[in-house]
Amino acid sequence: MRFICEIGSDEHLVEADTFEAAAEAAARAHADVRGEAGGSYTVKVSEANEADFPLVSGEDYQVRLGD
């Protein structure tokens, strides 16, 4: 499944099996781009349609990376 994940003003298109897995993948990508080793992230996750637009308003997931 494809998901649209928002962290702050950044948006990530992620392929994952679950909403939780999409949130974690987006948080990891976000941290990598910013050179962060970890931290806590709030990720809004929405399932994407064929045109990669959100089907419905997303839900927030809390992701903690690192220690």
HELIX and SHEET records of a PDB file:
HELIX    1   1 PHE A   19  ARG A   34  1                                  16    
SHEET    1   A 4 ASP A  10  GLU A  15  0                                        
SHEET    2   A 4 ARG A   2  ILE A   7 -1                                        
SHEET    3   A 4 GLY A  39  GLU A  47 -1                                        
SHEET    4   A 4 GLU A  59  LEU A  65 -1                                        
END                                                                             
